[in-house]
């Protein structure tokens, strides 16, 4: 029997699931503007979801300043990658049950 309550509610929201999926898809950090473009989110909406994931310890952001426009780069943390893998494993069990 699958325990549906094990689905991580921090990740399960559509916007946060999109962020986690993109960050897990590559090793290099994602700039805020690239996440915004891929997810088609407003600045405020994206910032809110990023802040929730940072507070959970699932992602980290690093603000870079230099010659050009400042930008913030985001990556999955080690606990974030583990939480995402656990989330996917439970989701896979749910999907297999429905087949």
N, C-alpha and C positions, 0 to 999 in steps of 0.2 A: 504494500500500500504506500502510495506517495503522500508525503506530508507537505501539502501545499503551503503551509505556513512557513516552510523553510525558504521560500522564494524571498530574496532580499528586497524589501520594499524600497530601500534607498536606490537600488539599481533599477527596479521594475518600472518606474515611471518612464514614459516614452522618450522624453528629452534626455534623461540621464542614461537610459539604455543606449541611445544613439551616441552620446559622448563616450561612454565606456567602450562601446564597440569600435569606434574610430581610434581611440587611444590604444586599444589592444591590437589594432590592425597593423601597426608599424612600431618600430623601435624608436625612431626619431620623434622628438617632441612636436606637438601640433601647435602652431600659432593660433591665437584667439580668432583672428580673422578667417583662417582656413576652417576652423570648427564652425564658425558662424555661417560661412558659405555652404559648407556641406550639409548642415542641419537646417538651413533656412530659418534661423531663429533671430529674433530681435536681440540687440545687445543686452537689454535688461533681463529677458528670459534666459538667455545663455548664462549670464553672470549668476543668476539665482541658482541655476542647476549646478554650475561649476562650484559655487560656494558650498552647496549642500554636499557635494562629493568630496570637496577638500576637508570639510568639517568631519566627515566620516573617515578621513584618512585614506581614501581610495585614489585620489589624484593629488598632484602637487603642481603649483604654478610658479614660474620664475619670470620676473619682470626684467626685461632687457632694455637698457637705454644706450644710446650711442649717437652716431651722427644723424641717423634718420629718425623716423617716428618710433617712439617706444612701443614695444610689443611684449605680450606675455605668452610664454610657451608652457604647454601642459603635457604631463606624462602620467601614466599609471604608476602608482607606488607598488611595492611588492605586495603589501596586504590588499591593495586594490585589484591586482591581477589575480590573486588567490580568490578573492570574493567573486570576481567576474567568472572565473573558471567553475567555482562552486555553483553559481547562479545558472550557468549554461548546463551543467550536469543535471541539475534538478529540472530545468526546462526540457532537456532532452528526454528525461524519464516521462514527463507529462506528455510530450509529443508522441512518444512511442506507445503510451497507453491509449492514445486516441486513434491509433492506426488500425 
